[in-house]
Amino acid sequence: MENTVDSGLNKENIPLYMRVYEYYKDLITEGKLSPGARLPSIRRCEKELSVSRTTAEAAYFQLAADGYVVSKPQSGYFVTDVARREKKDGTVRGKKELEPKTDYDFTSLSADRESFDFTLWRRYIKSALRQDERLLSYGEAQGERELREALCKYITEHRNAVCSPDNIVIGAGVQSLLHIICAVLPRSQKVFFGESEFEQGAAVFSDHGFKSCRTKEEADIIYVSPSHINRLGDVMPTSERLRLIRLADRENKLIIEDDYDSEFGYFNRPTPSLQGLDCGRNVIYIGTFSKLLLPSIRLSFMILPDALLGEYEKKAELYNQTASKTEQIALCSFIRDGNLSIRIRKIKRLYTQKMKLLTSALKEVFGDKANIYIGETGFVLRLEIKCAMSEKEIAERALISGVAVKESGTGKKYPQILLLCSSVASEDFLPAAKRLYGSIFGA
């Protein structure tokens, strides 16, 4: 294999492990490494690319975290079919087909610039960087102990979780945690994803050899996001949560609870977590900070049941920590100082106000030609438009006019589209609504 790491990515400001990552990623996305192909061993990678073992390992871990390869114990790293799937969809990761320019993106989950205090976060990062001795080591594979203690206290108080710091595992994003989960579960098991739109999560299980199934009853593993059960932003009622827990208990099933959006109940207080209702017996709880803080802060965590903790500990040495130690230290102090709770309250106020302003703008522009429904999470607005077009046609026309919206797929009498308000500025709601109206009904 020709060494093109330096020649292809000869940029001093790019870490060497990322150059190795990009090198293999390009081979995969360009089809030079086919699905199922085995990457060179870590030792061979060191020799062929003239890099250290640490650099090679970091690059391979990043490839696994992004779904390009899957690690098989005692066998190595193997290419997944992620590139083929993306190509089939018309995209390659980071390289989309040319699209009309989007002026107002109501499909993005990007953070609202108003909602994040960059100055405050920089202060915590700078404080973490001053801890010279701690930063000289890799840190704990399971995550920094202090952060796990802070998370345990927070999640127990705010999500009624039942856990100890020893049950918590930190990772750089949900996918990296799912790779660990797949490594400790029998691959003969079937997994049910239901209405979840987390395709990357389903792909991780598929790449590890797990079979998917269509119903909870035939599944061994049930993946669910009870605080955001579908694209409409609906929340699973407590009664349904209890039924799911009883099913898992009665038939020895494992629930993976992705607690996405739990903090942002629009009409009600957050519903108790499945993990807490189950007392932590049959539920793996997963939480992330991508929406609470910033998507670029790659910090997620999971709470493993005691029954799986032993299996994880047997294999823990195979997994280096993927999350930034600096960010872990910063987040620990951020939580302990009460800033996470303050931030949640701030975001809820901000998005409640933004949703009111968006609703007002749509009512002003559409009048009686549309009905408006707000999802329980407070992030998703459903606009039912009284016209003869399909949802797909509306979304395509809107995109041509510079407004990105989602199809709801509800199959109602009138088409319904979804609008997420997080990444569009409040002052842009009215011009965006006018642009959307014009794309459907004409100027």
NULUM-609578 format. One line per 2 residues: number of its first residue (from 1); their letters; for each residue x, y, z of N, C-alpha, C. Coordinates in steps of 0.1 Angstrom, whole numbers. Atoms other than C-alpha are relative to their C-alpha. Example, Ala and Ser with C-alpha at 12.3 -4.5 7.8 and 13.67 -1.06 7.14 Angstrom:
2
1	as	9,-12,0,123,-45,78,9,12,0 | -9,-11,0,137,-11,71,-8,11,8
END
This chain:
443
1	me	8,-12,0,0,0,0,9,12,0 | -8,-12,2,15,33,-11,-3,10,12
3	nt	2,-10,-11,21,58,18,-2,14,-6 | 4,-13,5,2,89,8,-5,9,11
5	vd	5,-8,-12,-5,103,43,6,14,-1 | -7,-13,0,21,131,41,-4,8,-13
7	sg	2,-7,13,16,139,4,-15,4,-2 | 14,-3,2,-22,138,5,-5,10,10
9	ln	5,-9,-11,-26,157,38,11,7,7 | -12,-6,-5,5,176,42,-3,14,6
11	ke	4,-12,-6,-9,202,66,5,-1,15 | -5,1,-14,9,210,99,-10,2,10
13	ni	10,-2,-10,-22,221,116,-10,-11,2 | 9,12,-2,-39,187,112,8,-10,8
15	pl	-7,10,-8,-30,162,139,4,-12,-9 | -4,11,8,-11,132,125,-10,-11,0
17	ym	10,11,0,-37,107,136,-12,3,-9 | 11,-4,9,-63,127,117,4,-2,-15
19	rv	-5,2,13,-41,125,86,-1,-15,-4 | 1,14,2,-40,87,90,-15,-4,-2
21	ye	15,2,0,-78,87,96,-5,4,-14 | 5,-5,13,-84,108,64,5,-10,-12
23	yy	-6,9,10,-61,85,44,-8,-13,-2 | 9,12,1,-81,53,52,-14,3,-3
25	kd	14,-3,4,-114,71,50,-1,2,-15 | 1,-2,14,-106,82,15,1,-14,-8
27	li	-1,13,6,-96,46,6,-14,-7,0 | 13,7,-1,-130,34,19,-10,7,-8
29	te	11,-7,7,-152,61,4,2,-1,-15 | -3,1,15,-135,58,-30,-1,-14,-5
31	gk	2,14,4,-141,20,-30,13,-8,-1 | -13,7,1,-104,11,-28,1,-11,11
33	ls	2,10,-11,-112,-8,4,-15,-3,1 | 14,4,1,-144,-28,0,-6,-4,14
35	pg	6,4,-12,-169,-36,27,4,-15,4 | -5,13,-4,-156,-66,47,16,-1,0
37	ar	-15,0,1,-119,-58,39,6,3,14 | -7,-2,-13,-95,-60,68,10,11,-1
39	lp	-10,-10,0,-75,-29,76,14,-6,5 | -13,6,-5,-37,-35,82,0,0,15
41	si	-1,0,-14,-29,-44,117,6,13,5 | -6,-12,-6,-19,-16,141,15,0,-3
43	rr	-14,1,1,17,-29,139,4,3,-15 | -3,-2,14,16,-30,101,-2,15,-4
45	ce	3,-14,2,1,5,100,11,9,4 | -11,-7,-5,29,18,121,12,0,-10
47	ke	-12,2,8,55,4,98,-2,6,-14 | 3,-5,14,38,13,64,-1,15,0
49	ls	2,-14,1,29,48,73,10,8,9 | -11,-6,-9,59,55,97,-6,9,10
51	vs	6,-8,-11,37,66,126,1,-9,13 | -1,7,-13,36,56,163,-12,-8,2
53	rt	12,8,-3,13,30,177,-12,8,5 | 10,-9,-5,-6,57,196,-8,7,-11
55	ta	6,-7,12,-12,76,163,-9,-10,-8 | 8,10,8,-24,44,145,-12,-4,7
57	ea	12,4,-8,-47,34,174,-10,11,0 | 9,-11,-1,-62,69,176,-8,1,-13
59	ay	6,-1,13,-69,69,138,-10,-11,-2 | 9,11,2,-85,35,139,-13,2,9
61	fq	12,-2,-9,-107,44,169,-9,10,-6 | 9,-10,6,-119,75,151,-8,-6,-12
63	la	7,7,11,-127,54,120,-12,-8,5 | 11,8,-6,-147,31,142,-11,8,6
65	ad	10,-9,-6,-165,59,160,-8,6,-10 | 7,-6,11,-175,74,127,-7,-11,-9
67	gy	7,11,6,-188,40,115,6,-5,-13 | -6,5,12,-163,34,87,6,-14,1
69	vv	-5,13,-2,-148,3,103,-7,-5,13 | 5,7,-12,-159,-22,130,11,-8,6
71	sk	-11,8,-6,-135,-38,155,-6,-13,4 | 4,13,-4,-137,-75,160,11,-6,8
73	pq	-11,4,-9,-118,-88,190,8,-12,-5 | -9,10,4,-88,-109,182,1,-1,-15
75	sg	0,1,14,-94,-103,145,5,13,-7 | -4,-13,6,-88,-66,137,-12,9,-3
77	yf	10,-10,4,-107,-38,121,-4,-3,-15 | 6,3,13,-130,-44,91,-9,11,-5
79	vt	7,-11,7,-145,-20,66,-15,-3,1 | 14,2,0,-183,-15,70,-5,4,-14
81	dv	6,-4,12,-207,-8,42,-6,14,0 | 5,-14,-2,-213,28,54,2,8,-13
83	ar	-3,-8,12,-197,43,23,-10,-4,-11 | 9,4,10,-219,22,0,-14,5,3
85	re	13,-5,-3,-250,32,19,-1,15,-3 | 0,-15,2,-240,69,17,-1,3,-15
87	kk	0,-2,14,-233,66,-20,-13,-3,-6 | 14,3,5,-267,50,-26,-9,11,3
89	dg	9,-11,-4,-283,79,-8,4,13,-8 | -4,-12,8,-264,103,-32,10,8,8
91	tv	-9,-8,-7,-239,115,-6,12,-9,5 | -11,6,-7,-205,107,8,3,9,12
93	rg	-2,-8,-12,-197,118,44,8,12,-3 | -7,-12,1,-187,154,42,0,5,-15
95	kk	0,-4,14,-193,156,4,-14,-2,-6 | 14,1,4,-229,163,-5,-1,4,-15
97	el	3,-4,13,-243,166,-40,-4,15,0 | 3,-14,1,-248,202,-51,-15,2,2
99	ep	14,-2,-3,-281,215,-37,-2,15,-1 | 3,-15,0,-299,249,-39,5,6,13
101	kt	-5,-7,-12,-285,274,-14,-12,1,10 | 10,-1,-11,-304,272,19,2,12,8
103	dy	-1,-12,-8,-311,305,35,-6,-2,14 | 7,3,-13,-334,292,63,-1,-15,1
105	df	0,14,-2,-327,257,75,-8,-4,12 | 9,5,-11,-356,243,96,2,-15,2
107	ts	-3,14,-2,-341,208,94,12,-3,9 | -12,2,-7,-309,214,113,-2,0,15
109	ls	0,1,-14,-302,204,149,12,9,6 | -11,-8,-5,-273,229,151,-5,9,11
111	ad	4,-9,-12,-272,250,183,-2,14,-5 | 3,-14,2,-286,285,184,12,8,6
113	re	-11,-7,-6,-257,309,188,-4,8,12 | 5,-7,-11,-278,329,212,1,-8,13
115	sf	2,8,-12,-281,300,236,13,-5,7 | -12,6,-6,-245,291,242,10,11,5
117	df	-10,-9,-6,-221,311,265,14,-4,-3 | -14,5,4,-188,306,247,10,5,10
119	tl	-10,-6,-9,-170,329,271,1,-8,13 | 1,8,-12,-181,308,301,7,-14,-3
121	wr	-6,13,3,-171,275,284,15,1,-2 | -15,-2,1,-137,289,274,7,1,13
123	ry	-6,-1,-13,-131,297,310,2,-13,6 | -2,13,-5,-136,261,320,10,-8,-8
125	ik	-10,7,8,-115,248,291,14,5,4 | -13,-6,-4,-87,272,301,4,-6,14
127	sa	-2,5,-13,-90,260,337,5,-14,-1 | -4,14,2,-87,224,326,14,-1,-6
129	lr	-13,1,6,-57,231,305,12,4,9 | -10,-4,-10,-39,245,335,4,-12,9
131	qd	-2,12,-9,-40,210,352,11,-9,-7 | -11,7,8,-6,200,336,2,-14,3
133	er	-3,14,-3,0,168,355,-11,-9,-5 | 11,9,4,-35,153,348,1,-2,-16
135	ll	0,1,14,-31,161,311,12,-8,-6 | -12,8,5,2,142,308,-3,-15,-2
137	sy	3,14,1,-16,109,310,-13,-1,-9 | 12,2,9,-44,93,288,-12,1,8
139	ge	12,0,-8,-68,91,317,-6,-14,1 | 7,13,-2,-92,63,327,-8,-3,-13
141	aq	7,5,11,-106,42,299,-15,1,1 | 14,-1,-3,-140,44,315,-5,14,0
143	ge	4,-15,-1,-139,82,317,6,5,13 | -5,-6,-13,-126,106,344,-9,-3,11
145	re	8,3,-12,-137,95,378,-8,11,5 | 7,-12,-5,-146,130,389,-12,3,-9
147	lr	12,-3,9,-169,135,358,-11,-11,3 | 10,11,-2,-186,101,364,-7,2,14
149	ea	6,-3,-12,-192,112,400,-10,11,-1 | 9,-11,2,-207,145,389,-12,-4,-8
151	lc	11,5,8,-228,128,363,-10,-8,8 | 9,9,-9,-241,102,388,-9,9,9
153	ky	8,-9,-9,-252,130,412,-11,7,-8 | 9,-8,8,-268,150,384,-11,-9,-6
155	it	10,9,7,-286,121,366,-9,-6,10 | 9,6,-10,-299,107,399,-10,10,4
157	eh	9,-11,-4,-314,141,409,-10,4,-11 | 8,-6,11,-327,151,375,-8,-10,-9
159	rn	6,10,9,-336,118,357,-3,-12,8 | 3,11,-9,-343,96,387,7,-13,-3
161	av	-7,12,3,-316,72,376,5,-7,12 | -5,8,-11,-303,44,398,14,-5,-5
163	cs	-14,4,5,-265,41,394,10,4,10 | -12,-5,-7,-231,46,409,10,4,-11
165	pd	-10,-4,10,-200,62,392,6,-12,-7 | -6,12,6,-188,26,386,-8,-5,-12
167	ni	8,4,11,-217,20,362,0,8,-12 | 0,-10,10,-210,50,341,12,-2,-9
169	vi	-11,0,10,-189,49,309,-1,12,-9 | 0,-12,9,-179,80,290,5,-3,-14
171	ga	-4,2,14,-175,82,252,-1,12,-8 | 1,-12,10,-170,106,223,-12,-2,-9
173	gv	12,2,9,-206,104,210,-7,-13,3 | 9,12,-3,-234,79,212,6,-12,-8
175	qs	-4,11,8,-220,58,183,12,-8,7 | -12,7,-7,-187,51,202,-4,-9,11
177	ll	5,9,-12,-207,38,232,-7,-12,-6 | 7,12,6,-228,16,209,9,-11,-4
179	hi	-10,9,4,-197,0,196,4,-9,12 | -4,7,-12,-188,-9,232,-11,-10,4
181	ic	11,8,-4,-223,-22,239,-1,-13,-9 | 1,11,9,-222,-44,208,11,-11,3
183	av	-11,9,-3,-189,-59,220,-3,-9,12 | 3,8,-12,-204,-71,253,-13,-8,-1
185	lp	12,7,2,-236,-85,239,1,-12,-10 | 0,11,10,-242,-119,221,-5,5,-13
187	rs	4,-5,13,-243,-112,184,-11,-8,-6 | 11,8,5,-270,-138,180,-13,7,3
189	qk	12,-6,-4,-295,-114,195,-6,9,-11 | 7,-9,10,-321,-94,175,-3,14,7
191	vf	2,-14,-6,-325,-56,179,-11,7,-7 | 12,-7,5,-356,-35,174,2,15,2
193	fg	-1,-14,0,-353,2,165,-13,8,-1 | 13,-7,1,-389,10,159,0,12,-9
195	es	1,-13,8,-396,46,147,12,8,2 | -12,-8,-2,-362,58,157,6,4,-13
197	ef	-7,-4,12,-345,79,131,15,0,1 | -14,0,-3,-311,72,145,6,-11,-9
199	eq	-5,11,10,-299,53,113,14,-4,3 | -14,3,-3,-263,56,124,1,-11,11
201	ga	0,10,-11,-271,36,156,-4,-14,-5 | 4,13,6,-289,9,136,11,-6,-8
203	av	-11,5,8,-259,7,113,11,-6,8 | -11,5,-9,-235,1,142,-4,-15,4
205	fs	4,14,-4,-255,-30,153,1,-9,-12 | -1,8,12,-258,-42,117,15,-3,-3
207	dh	-14,2,3,-220,-38,112,6,-10,9 | -6,10,-10,-214,-59,143,-7,-14,-1
209	gf	6,13,3,-236,-87,129,-13,-3,7 | 13,2,-7,-268,-81,149,-11,1,-11
211	ks	12,0,9,-301,-88,131,-11,9,5 | 11,-9,-4,-329,-63,131,-13,-8,-1
213	cr	14,6,1,-366,-72,137,-10,11,1 | 10,-10,2,-399,-55,133,-9,3,12
215	tk	9,-2,-12,-416,-59,167,9,-1,13 | -6,1,-13,-406,-55,203,0,-14,6
217	ee	2,13,-5,-419,-89,211,10,-10,-5 | -9,10,5,-395,-108,189,15,5,2
219	ad	-13,-5,-2,-365,-86,199,6,-5,13 | -8,2,-13,-338,-93,225,4,13,5
221	ii	-4,-13,-4,-327,-57,225,-10,10,-6 | 9,-10,5,-351,-28,222,6,14,2
223	yv	-6,-13,0,-336,6,213,-11,11,-1 | 11,-9,0,-359,35,222,5,14,5
225	sp	-2,-14,-5,-358,73,227,-13,5,6 | 13,-3,-5,-388,78,250,-3,14,1
227	sh	3,-14,0,-385,115,251,-1,6,-14 | 1,-5,14,-385,118,213,-2,-13,-8
229	in	3,13,6,-402,86,200,-1,0,-15 | 2,0,14,-407,98,165,4,14,-5
231	rl	-4,-13,6,-399,127,141,-9,11,4 | 9,-11,-4,-429,146,154,3,6,14
233	gd	-3,-5,-13,-413,150,188,-9,-4,11 | 9,5,-10,-438,129,207,8,-6,11
235	vm	-6,5,-12,-430,117,242,-8,-13,4 | 6,13,-4,-437,81,254,-6,2,14
237	pt	7,-2,-13,-463,83,282,6,-10,11 | -5,9,-11,-454,68,316,-6,-14,0
239	se	7,13,0,-480,41,312,7,-10,-11 | -6,8,10,-463,29,280,14,-4,4
241	rl	-13,3,-6,-429,31,297,-1,-12,9 | 1,11,-9,-441,8,324,-3,-13,-7
243	rl	3,12,8,-456,-17,299,13,-5,-6 | -12,5,6,-422,-18,281,9,-6,11
245	ir	-8,6,-11,-404,-24,314,-5,-13,4 | 5,13,-4,-427,-52,323,3,-11,-11
247	la	-3,9,11,-422,-68,289,15,-4,1 | -14,3,-1,-384,-66,293,3,-9,12
249	dr	-2,7,-12,-386,-80,328,-6,-15,-1 | 7,13,1,-410,-108,319,7,-9,-10
251	en	-6,8,11,-392,-120,287,15,2,-1 | -15,-2,0,-356,-111,297,6,7,-12
253	kl	-5,-8,11,-351,-84,271,8,12,6 | -8,-12,-4,-326,-55,273,-5,12,-8
255	ii	4,-13,6,-337,-19,267,12,9,0 | -10,-11,1,-313,7,254,-8,13,0
257	ed	7,-13,-1,-327,41,265,9,11,-4 | -7,-12,5,-314,69,244,-8,12,5
259	dy	8,-11,-6,-326,99,265,1,13,-7 | -1,-12,8,-324,123,237,-12,9,2
261	ds	10,-11,-2,-343,156,243,-8,-1,13 | 8,1,-12,-355,146,278,-1,13,8
263	ef	0,-12,-8,-347,180,293,-10,10,-6 | 8,-11,6,-370,199,269,-14,-2,-2
265	gy	14,1,1,-405,190,276,-7,13,-1 | 6,-14,3,-426,219,262,-12,2,9
267	fn	13,-2,-8,-459,213,281,1,-6,14 | -1,7,-13,-448,191,310,14,-1,5
269	rp	-13,3,-5,-420,183,333,5,-13,-6 | -5,13,5,-396,156,321,-6,-12,6
271	tp	6,13,-4,-411,121,323,12,-8,6 | -11,8,-6,-391,97,346,6,-9,-11
273	sl	-8,8,9,-364,78,328,-4,-15,1 | 3,14,0,-370,41,319,10,-7,10
275	qg	-11,6,-8,-337,33,337,-4,1,15 | 4,-2,-14,-350,48,370,-13,-8,3
277	ld	13,8,-3,-385,32,367,3,-15,1 | -4,14,0,-367,-1,361,10,-3,11
279	cg	-11,1,-11,-342,5,390,13,-5,-6 | -13,3,6,-314,-1,365,2,-15,-3
281	rn	-2,14,2,-320,-38,360,2,-4,-14 | 0,5,14,-327,-43,323,2,12,-10
283	vi	-1,-12,9,-320,-8,309,15,5,0 | -12,-8,2,-288,7,295,-5,14,-3
285	yi	4,-14,2,-292,45,298,11,7,-8 | -10,-7,8,-275,67,272,-4,15,0
287	gt	2,-14,0,-272,105,276,11,7,-8 | -10,-7,8,-254,131,254,-1,15,3
289	fs	0,-15,-2,-245,168,256,1,8,-13 | -1,-6,13,-246,175,219,-10,11,-2
291	kl	10,-10,1,-278,195,222,0,9,12 | 0,-9,-12,-274,208,257,11,10,-1
293	ll	-11,-9,1,-240,223,249,2,3,-15 | -2,-2,15,-227,221,213,2,-14,-6
295	ps	-3,12,6,-226,193,188,15,-4,-1 | -15,2,1,-188,198,185,6,-5,13
297	ir	-5,5,-13,-184,189,222,-4,-15,1 | 4,14,2,-183,151,217,1,-7,13
299	ls	0,7,-13,-192,139,252,-14,-7,2 | 12,7,-3,-218,112,258,4,-10,12
301	fm	-2,10,-10,-222,86,286,-11,-10,0 | 10,10,-2,-240,54,294,1,-6,14
303	il	0,7,-13,-251,37,326,-3,-15,-3 | 1,15,2,-246,-1,324,-7,-7,12
305	pd	5,8,-11,-267,-25,344,11,-8,7 | -10,8,-7,-248,-45,370,3,-13,-7
307	al	-2,12,7,-254,-76,349,9,0,-11 | -9,-2,12,-234,-62,320,14,6,4
309	lg	-12,-7,-5,-208,-44,341,12,-9,0 | -11,10,0,-187,-75,346,6,-3,-14
311	ey	-4,3,14,-186,-83,309,7,12,-6 | -7,-12,5,-176,-47,301,14,1,6
313	ek	-13,-1,-7,-148,-48,327,10,-10,-6 | -9,10,6,-134,-80,310,6,6,-13
315	ka	-4,-5,13,-131,-61,277,5,15,0 | -2,-14,-1,-125,-26,290,14,4,-5
317	el	-14,-3,4,-87,-28,283,1,1,-15 | 0,-1,15,-95,-32,246,-4,13,-5
319	yn	5,-13,5,-110,3,244,7,11,7 | -5,-13,-6,-91,35,250,-11,10,0
321	qt	10,-10,-1,-111,65,260,0,9,-12 | 1,-7,13,-123,83,229,-3,15,2
323	as	4,-14,-3,-135,115,246,12,8,5 | -11,-9,-4,-112,145,252,1,1,15
325	kt	-2,-1,-15,-97,145,287,-2,14,4 | 1,-14,-4,-96,183,287,-15,3,1
327	eq	15,-3,-1,-134,185,279,-7,-7,11 | 6,7,-11,-142,159,305,3,8,13
329	ia	-3,-7,-12,-124,179,332,-8,13,0 | 8,-12,1,-141,211,320,-15,-2,3
331	lc	14,3,-2,-175,195,319,-3,-3,15 | 2,3,-14,-171,181,354,-1,13,9
333	sf	1,-13,-8,-165,216,369,-12,8,-4 | 12,-7,5,-193,230,347,-12,-5,7
335	ir	12,7,-7,-218,205,362,1,3,15 | -1,-2,-15,-205,209,398,-3,14,4
337	dg	3,-14,-4,-208,246,397,-15,4,-3 | 14,-3,2,-245,243,387,-3,6,-13
339	nl	3,-7,13,-241,257,352,-8,-9,-10 | 8,8,8,-256,227,335,-15,2,2
341	si	14,-3,-4,-289,232,354,-4,14,-5 | 3,-13,5,-287,269,346,-2,1,-15
343	ri	1,0,15,-282,262,309,-13,-6,-4 | 13,6,4,-312,239,307,-11,9,1
345	rk	10,-10,-2,-334,265,322,0,11,-11 | -2,-10,10,-320,291,298,-5,-5,-14
347	ik	4,5,13,-325,269,267,-15,-2,-1 | 15,2,0,-361,260,277,-7,14,-2
349	rl	6,-13,2,-369,297,280,2,6,-14 | -3,-5,14,-352,306,247,-8,-7,-10
351	yt	7,7,10,-368,279,227,-16,1,2 | 14,-2,-2,-402,284,243,-4,14,-7
353	qk	2,-13,7,-399,321,231,1,-1,-15 | -2,1,14,-386,311,197,-12,-8,-7
355	mk	11,7,5,-415,286,192,-12,9,-1 | 11,-9,1,-440,313,200,1,10,-11
357	ll	-2,-9,11,-424,337,176,-2,-7,-14 | 2,7,13,-423,311,148,-15,-3,-3
359	ts	14,2,2,-459,302,154,-7,13,-4 | 6,-13,3,-469,339,153,3,3,-15
361	al	-3,-4,14,-450,344,120,-8,-9,-10 | 7,9,9,-466,313,104,-15,4,-1
363	ke	14,-4,0,-501,324,115,-2,13,-8 | 1,-13,7,-495,359,101,0,-2,-15
365	vf	-2,2,15,-484,346,67,-10,-10,-6 | 8,10,6,-505,315,62,-15,1,3
367	gd	14,-2,-4,-537,325,80,-7,-13,1 | 8,13,-1,-564,299,76,4,-10,-10
369	ka	-4,11,9,-545,280,50,9,-10,6 | -8,10,-7,-526,261,76,-4,-1,15
371	ni	2,3,-14,-529,245,110,14,-2,6 | -13,2,-6,-500,245,135,-1,-9,13
373	yi	-1,9,-12,-491,218,161,14,0,5 | -14,-1,-6,-462,219,185,2,-14,7
375	ge	-3,12,-6,-445,187,195,3,1,15 | -1,-1,-15,-442,178,232,14,4,4
377	tg	-14,-3,-4,-404,183,232,2,15,-1 | -2,-15,2,-408,220,221,10,4,-10
379	fv	-10,-3,11,-383,217,193,-6,-2,-14 | 6,3,13,-406,205,165,-13,6,-1
381	lr	13,-5,4,-434,224,149,-5,-7,-12 | 6,7,11,-458,206,126,-9,10,-7
383	le	8,-9,8,-473,228,98,-9,-8,-9 | 9,7,9,-504,213,82,-5,10,-10
385	ik	3,-10,11,-509,231,48,-12,-5,-8 | 12,3,7,-543,231,32,2,2,-15
387	ca	-3,0,14,-533,223,-4,0,-14,-5 | 1,13,6,-533,195,-29,14,-6,-2
389	ms	-14,5,3,-495,190,-30,3,-11,10 | -6,10,-9,-476,161,-15,10,6,9
391	ek	-11,-5,-9,-452,166,14,13,1,-7 | -12,0,7,-424,157,-9,1,12,-9
393	ei	0,-11,10,-434,183,-35,2,13,8 | -2,-12,-8,-437,210,-8,15,2,5
395	ae	-14,-1,-4,-403,202,6,10,3,-11 | -9,-3,12,-387,203,-29,-2,14,-4
397	ra	2,-14,4,-403,236,-38,6,9,10 | -5,-9,-11,-394,251,-4,16,0,-1
399	li	-15,0,1,-357,240,-9,5,8,-12 | -3,-8,11,-356,255,-43,0,15,3
401	sg	1,-14,-4,-367,288,-27,9,4,11 | -9,-3,-11,-341,285,0,-4,-3,14
403	va	5,3,-13,-361,271,28,0,-16,2 | 0,14,-2,-353,236,41,-9,-4,11
405	vk	10,5,-9,-381,217,58,0,-15,-1 | 1,15,0,-388,180,67,-14,-4,-3
407	es	13,6,2,-416,158,55,-4,-7,13 | 4,7,-13,-436,144,85,-3,-15,-2
409	gt	4,14,2,-448,112,69,-12,-5,7 | 12,4,-8,-480,112,88,-11,-6,-8
411	gk	10,5,9,-502,104,58,-14,5,3 | 13,-6,-2,-530,128,68,-6,5,-12
413	ky	8,-5,12,-556,144,45,8,11,-6 | -9,-11,6,-534,175,41,14,-3,4
415	pq	-15,2,-3,-496,175,39,4,7,12 | -6,-6,-13,-477,182,71,15,0,-1
417	il	-14,-1,0,-442,195,72,5,3,14 | -5,-2,-13,-419,197,102,11,12,-1
419	ll	-9,-11,-1,-399,228,112,7,0,14 | -8,-1,-12,-371,228,138,6,14,1
421	cs	-3,-14,0,-364,263,151,14,3,5 | -12,-3,-8,-330,259,168,10,8,-8
423	sv	-11,-6,7,-307,270,140,-4,12,-8 | 5,-12,7,-328,298,125,-2,11,10
425	as	1,-11,-9,-326,332,141,-14,5,0 | 14,-5,-2,-358,347,155,-4,10,-10
427	ed	4,-11,10,-357,377,132,-2,-5,-14 | 1,6,13,-356,354,102,-13,-8,-2
429	fl	12,9,1,-389,336,110,-10,6,-10 | 10,-6,9,-412,361,92,4,-1,-15
431	pa	-3,2,15,-392,363,59,1,-14,-4 | 0,15,4,-387,325,60,-14,-5,-3
433	ak	14,4,2,-425,320,64,-5,6,-13 | 5,-6,13,-432,344,35,6,-8,-12
435	rl	-7,8,11,-406,325,13,-7,-14,-1 | 6,13,0,-422,292,23,-14,1,-7
437	yg	13,-2,6,-457,305,15,0,2,-15 | -1,-3,14,-446,318,-18,4,-12,-9
439	si	-3,12,7,-431,285,-28,-11,-10,-2 | 11,9,1,-464,268,-23,-12,6,-7
441	fg	12,-6,6,-491,293,-32,3,11,-10 | -4,-11,9,-471,318,-53,1,13,8
443	a	-2,-13,-7,-461,353,-44,-13,8,2
END
